[in-house]
């Protein structure tokens, strides 16, 4: 199984050079130019009342808060955007979507520290134990994946939903997975380009290598940086963020969303929630094991909801 495209090329390592999946090496980019461009986005912080902060991200004022777990959430205002693209068949047709209500979205993917509190409080099974992952990885027993600041991986869609239910009960607020439309709307942050930084892939080395791995990870047996990424995942917090101040909307781990996988409607929609039923759920955002060009605003990947993988996690929504 190829780590870069998850296709079976008949071998255990590497990618077939004739593979037509999205796993060919990305073009070379000027990493310094990309970092300089992203560094121009200024972040100024002013602490307000009730634990809510107003942040100036570029020209856009952001409002953030923290929940009982210390998870930071940012308020996403209502609006209309163009969802989908002409890039791939399942991203067609592009269509207008209106998000009619504000929602709070986690700035970062759910971390091991966040998920561990759920496991301990609710008696839920550890990731990769009750349901074995595709590669047999048990993340909390593996120094490549178990650091508190890394995203929890090897969780099924049901695991993610159960975490949201526990957090809802704990806090007396409604937590859930984002809908596919909410996720793409938040990713775009008002942009219309393929990526939130423009139309061209930035390359893994620029888009994903924005913060060092935990020291434990770097000292783990098998740690190695490779041309198409790293055999591990980055900490959930990062310096490179989109217009909403969100971390790793592109890359790090694929993120479960609420929707069943199915074709888009061509008509304009308001607050779509996807098909009423299906066999696979949608994941979004790409991962560290894939080319950055897979991490566009509109790329969709269907996954069986009862499976888990070392490059799949989630982030949460709190209803406003």
PyMOL commands that set and color helices and strands:
alter all, ss='L'
color gray80, all
select helices_A, chain A and resi 31-39+49-51+89-91+112-122+139-141+157-171+180-188+204-207+215-218+292-294
alter helices_A, ss='H'
color red, helices_A
select strands_A, chain A and resi 43-47+53-57+60-66+72-76+79-83+95-99+103-106+175-177+225-226+229-230+254-260+269-270+280-284+300-304+312-313+316-319
alter strands_A, ss='S'
color yellow, strands_A
deselect
rebuild
show_as cartoon
